[in-house]
């Protein structure tokens, strides 16, 4: 029975947490023994029962900016890994996720480690540069720690960018899409949700961050006075409400509290709109298609162009263009191709993805 360790930074409600929990369950269904190692015990995501779950820290987030703290965190992670190996045997595959985990795992240098790259490295660095040289340097150190490592990119676009830029030279790299249990998503979408609006609505799902470009989304909404209201599911409802107020669209925006099951909200929406500057393989687009909901998305690096293919490709719009986003959303509301025919749904089944990961296992 192969043993797999999945390392994530926390149990927040973000995309990485959801993707790795889906992978955990898919690997377990294929007979693997999976353990989830979490750097910090925080986050609003309610974890399923029965997980083999281990926290590195119970306290608040430890910053890795200081060399002393970084070294201590490396030792703590090595100790946790040694404890799990002593208890149940060595791991055949270790999967690291996000910059916080990657820097620690790279310092540990376990031979059977792979690093899952969830977003464009170049766009991430560009964003950090705008925030100042210190933030840029911290993110640059993360990118450089991936040099010579074995990478898994969640979209072809991420891998192509890494090869084209040549900033790092991985020892190996391949694309493996994120896993989706489509039948489970559809079952969850059918669960009763009494809080759903009675009126038609659009929906946007994403954490409140500059990357998601809520400003562009709100500007597009202002250009569509005839469009339904917009439901926003986000990790910071108060910040989203404040941004909507500042944009002058507060009366047309509904911001519910955190939803453990967002799928009834997605399934009942007239369309899902994504306005991001960059992504990896945006989970919410695939979830919306699985729920039968039309999708409009910016053609951002990377991922949307691999999801909205064939007749759905005309619902990709340029980044940072509220007028184009508004016009294409109007078109989606008027007429949309059959969502069930989306090609991506055949490529992301949980069983297929789990078997691709298990092919990476090395005897411990």
C-alpha positions in Angstrom: 0.0 0.0 0.0 1.7 3.3 -1.1 2.0 6.0 1.6 1.5 9.6 0.6 2.1 12.8 2.7 0.3 16.0 1.6 1.7 19.1 3.2 -0.4 22.3 3.2 0.0 25.6 5.1 -3.4 25.7 6.9 -7.1 24.7 6.7 -8.4 27.9 5.3 -11.3 27.8 2.8 -9.0 28.6 -0.1 -8.6 26.6 -3.3 -5.4 24.8 -2.3 -7.1 23.3 0.8 -10.1 22.1 -1.2 -7.9 20.7 -4.0 -5.7 18.8 -1.6 -8.6 17.4 0.4 -10.1 16.2 -2.9 -6.8 14.6 -3.8 -6.5 13.0 -0.3 -9.9 11.3 -0.8 -9.2 10.3 -4.3 -5.9 8.7 -3.4 -7.5 6.9 -0.4 -10.2 5.5 -2.7 -7.4 4.0 -4.8 -6.0 2.2 -1.8 -3.2 4.6 -0.8 -2.5 5.4 2.9 -2.6 9.2 3.0 -1.6 11.6 5.8 -2.2 15.4 5.8 0.5 17.5 7.4 -0.7 21.0 8.2 1.8 23.8 9.2 -0.7 25.7 11.3 -4.0 25.0 13.0 -6.1 27.7 11.7 -8.8 28.3 9.0 -12.6 28.0 8.7 -12.7 24.9 6.5 -14.5 22.1 8.3 -12.5 18.9 7.6 -14.1 15.6 6.9 -14.1 13.0 9.7 -11.5 10.2 9.5 -8.5 12.1 8.1 -5.1 11.2 9.2 -4.3 14.7 10.1 -1.2 16.2 11.9 -0.5 19.8 12.8 3.0 21.2 13.0 1.9 24.2 15.1 -1.2 24.9 17.2 -0.3 28.6 17.6 -0.7 31.5 15.2 1.1 31.7 11.9 4.9 31.7 12.3 6.6 33.9 9.8 9.5 32.4 7.8 11.3 35.7 7.1 13.8 35.3 9.9 16.6 32.8 9.4 16.3 31.6 12.9 12.6 31.0 12.6 13.0 29.3 9.3 15.7 27.0 10.7 13.4 26.2 13.7 10.5 25.4 11.4 12.6 23.1 9.3 13.7 21.2 12.4 10.1 21.0 13.6 8.9 19.7 10.3 11.7 17.1 10.1 10.8 16.0 13.6 7.1 15.6 12.7 8.0 13.6 9.6 10.3 11.4 11.5 7.5 10.8 14.0 5.1 9.7 11.3 7.7 7.5 9.6 8.5 5.8 12.9 4.7 5.3 13.5 3.6 3.9 10.1 6.6 3.6 7.8 8.3 5.8 5.2 6.4 7.8 2.6 6.5 6.8 -1.1 5.4 10.3 -2.2 5.5 13.8 -0.5 3.5 16.6 -2.0 4.3 20.2 -1.0 1.9 23.0 -1.6 2.4 26.8 -1.6 5.4 28.9 -0.8 5.4 28.4 3.0 5.5 24.7 2.6 7.8 24.6 -0.4 10.6 26.5 1.4 10.5 24.1 4.4 10.3 20.9 2.3 13.1 22.1 0.0 15.3 22.7 3.0 14.5 19.2 4.3 15.4 17.8 0.8 13.5 14.5 1.1 14.3 12.5 -2.1 10.6 11.6 -2.9 9.2 15.1 -2.7 7.2 16.8 -5.5 6.1 20.5 -5.4 2.7 21.3 -6.7 2.7 24.7 -8.4 -0.8 26.2 -8.2 -0.3 29.6 -9.9 1.8 31.5 -12.4 5.2 32.2 -10.9 5.8 35.2 -13.1 2.4 36.8 -12.2 3.0 36.1 -8.5 6.4 37.8 -8.6 5.0 40.7 -10.6 2.3 41.3 -8.0 4.9 41.1 -5.1 7.1 43.7 -6.9 4.3 46.2 -6.8 4.0 45.6 -3.1 7.7 46.5 -2.5 11.2 45.0 -2.6 10.9 43.1 0.7 7.8 41.2 -0.3 9.3 40.6 -3.8 12.5 39.2 -2.3 10.5 36.8 0.0 8.6 35.5 -3.0 11.7 35.3 -5.1 13.3 33.1 -2.5 10.4 30.7 -2.8 10.7 30.6 -6.6 14.4 29.9 -6.4 13.9 27.1 -3.9 12.0 25.2 -6.7 15.1 25.2 -8.9 16.3 21.6 -9.5 13.1 20.2 -7.9 10.4 17.9 -9.3 7.4 20.1 -10.1 3.8 19.3 -10.7 2.0 22.1 -12.4 -1.8 22.2 -12.2 -2.1 23.6 -15.8 -0.1 23.4 -19.0 0.1 27.1 -19.0 2.2 27.2 -15.8 4.6 24.6 -17.1 5.0 26.4 -20.5 5.7 29.7 -18.7 8.4 28.1 -16.5 10.1 26.6 -19.6 9.8 29.8 -21.5 11.1 32.2 -18.8 14.0 29.9 -17.7 14.1 31.5 -14.3 14.4 28.0 -12.7 15.3 24.6 -14.2 13.3 21.8 -12.6 14.8 18.3 -12.4 11.4 17.2 -13.7 8.1 18.8 -14.5 4.7 17.6 -15.6 1.1 18.8 -15.6 -1.5 17.0 -13.5 -4.9 18.7 -13.4 -6.6 19.1 -10.0 -9.0 16.2 -9.1 -12.8 16.6 -9.0 -15.3 14.2 -7.7 -18.0 15.4 -10.2 -20.8 13.1 -8.9 -20.1 14.3 -5.3 -20.2 18.0 -6.4 -23.5 17.4 -8.2 -24.9 15.7 -5.1 -23.9 18.5 -2.8 -25.4 21.0 -5.3 -28.8 19.4 -4.8 -28.8 19.8 -1.0 -31.4 22.3 0.3 -30.2 25.8 1.0 -32.9 28.0 2.4 -30.7 31.1 2.3 -30.6 31.2 -1.5 -32.0 34.4 -3.0 -35.5 34.0 -4.5 -34.5 36.4 -7.3 -32.0 35.6 -10.2 -28.4 36.3 -9.4 -24.8 36.1 -10.7 -22.1 34.7 -8.5 -18.4 35.2 -7.9 -16.4 33.0 -5.6 -12.9 33.9 -4.4 -10.8 35.2 -1.5 -10.6 39.0 -1.2 -7.2 39.7 -2.8 -5.9 42.0 -5.5 -5.4 39.0 -7.8 -9.1 38.4 -7.9 -9.8 42.0 -9.2 -13.0 42.7 -7.4 -12.6 46.3 -8.7 -12.9 45.1 -12.3 -15.9 42.9 -11.3 -17.7 45.8 -9.7 -16.9 48.1 -12.6 -18.5 45.6 -15.0 -21.5 45.3 -12.7 -22.0 49.1 -12.9 -22.1 48.7 -16.7 -24.9 46.2 -16.5 -27.7 48.0 -14.7 -30.2 45.5 -16.1 -28.2 42.4 -14.9 -29.2 40.4 -11.8 -27.7 41.1 -8.4 -24.2 39.6 -7.7 -23.6 37.1 -4.9 -20.1 37.1 -3.5 -18.7 34.2 -1.5 -15.4 35.3 0.0 -13.2 34.7 3.0 -13.5 38.3 4.1 -17.2 39.4 3.8 -16.7 42.7 5.6 -13.8 43.7 3.2 -15.9 42.7 0.2 -18.9 44.8 1.4 -16.6 47.8 2.0 -15.1 47.4 -1.5 -18.6 47.2 -3.0 -19.7 50.3 -1.1 -16.6 52.2 -2.4 -17.4 51.1 -5.9 -21.0 52.3 -5.7 -22.6 48.9 -6.2 -23.3 47.9 -2.6 -27.1 47.7 -3.2 -26.6 45.2 -6.0 -24.2 42.9 -4.1 -25.1 40.2 -1.6 -22.3 38.8 0.6 -23.4 35.8 2.7 -21.2 34.4 5.5 -18.8 31.6 4.8 -20.5 28.7 3.1 -19.1 25.2 3.9 -21.2 23.9 0.9 -21.1 26.6 -1.9 -22.5 24.3 -4.6 -26.2 25.0 -4.2 -25.3 28.7 -4.5 -23.3 27.9 -7.7 -26.0 25.7 -9.2 -28.8 28.2 -8.7 -26.8 31.1 -10.2 -27.5 32.4 -13.8 -23.8 32.6 -14.4 -20.5 32.5 -12.5 -18.1 35.4 -13.3 -14.3 35.3 -12.7 -12.4 38.5 -13.0 -8.9 37.5 -11.9 -5.5 38.8 -13.1 -4.0 35.3 -12.8 -4.8 31.8 -11.7 -3.4 28.3 -11.8 -6.3 26.0 -12.7 -9.3 27.9 -11.3 -11.2 25.3 -9.4 -14.4 27.4 -9.3 -14.7 27.4 -13.1 -14.7 23.6 -13.2 -17.1 23.3 -10.2 -19.5 25.7 -11.9 -19.5 23.7 -15.1 -20.0 20.5 -13.1 -23.1 22.2 -11.5 -24.4 23.1 -15.0 -23.8 26.8 -14.5 -22.6 29.1 -17.4 -19.1 30.6 -16.8 -17.5 33.9 -17.9 -13.8 34.4 -17.2 -10.9 36.6 -17.9 -8.4 35.0 -20.2 -5.8 35.3 -17.5 -2.6 33.3 -17.0 -3.1 30.5 -16.5 -5.9 27.9 -16.7 -9.1 29.4 -18.0 -8.1 28.9 -21.6 -7.6 25.2 -20.8 -11.1 25.0 -19.2 -13.2 27.1 -21.6 -12.5 25.3 -24.8 -14.5 24.7 -28.0 -17.8 26.7 -28.0 -17.1 27.9 -24.5 -14.0 29.8 -25.6 -16.0 32.9 -26.6 -16.7 33.5 -23.0 -13.1 34.3 -22.2 -12.4 38.1 -22.0 -9.3 40.2 -21.8 -8.0 41.0 -18.3 -8.8 44.3 -16.6 -11.5 45.2 -19.2 -14.8 45.8 -17.4 -16.6 46.7 -20.6 -15.6 43.4 -22.2 -16.5 41.5 -19.0 -20.0 43.2 -18.9 -20.7 42.5 -22.6 -19.7 38.9 -22.4 -21.7 38.3 -19.3 -24.7 39.8 -21.0 -24.1 37.3 -23.9 -23.9 34.4 -21.4 -27.1 35.4 -19.8 -28.8 35.5 -23.2 -27.6 32.2 -24.6 -24.9 29.7 -23.5 -23.8 26.4 -25.1 -24.6 23.1 -23.3 -22.5 23.1 -20.2 -22.5 19.3 -19.9 -20.4 19.1 -23.1 -17.4 21.0 -21.5 -14.3 19.0 -22.5 -12.5 19.7 -19.3 -14.9 17.6 -17.2 -13.6 14.4 -18.8 -10.0 15.3 -18.0 -10.3 16.0 -14.2 -12.1 12.9 -12.8 -10.7 12.2 -9.3 -9.9 8.6 -10.2 -7.8 9.5 -13.3 -5.9 12.2 -11.4 -5.2 10.0 -8.4 -3.7 7.3 -10.5 -1.4 9.8 -12.2 -0.1 10.9 -8.7 0.3 7.3 -7.6 2.5 6.7 -10.7 5.0 9.1 -9.0 5.5 7.0 -5.9 8.9 5.7 -5.1 9.6 2.9 -2.6 10.3 4.4 0.7 
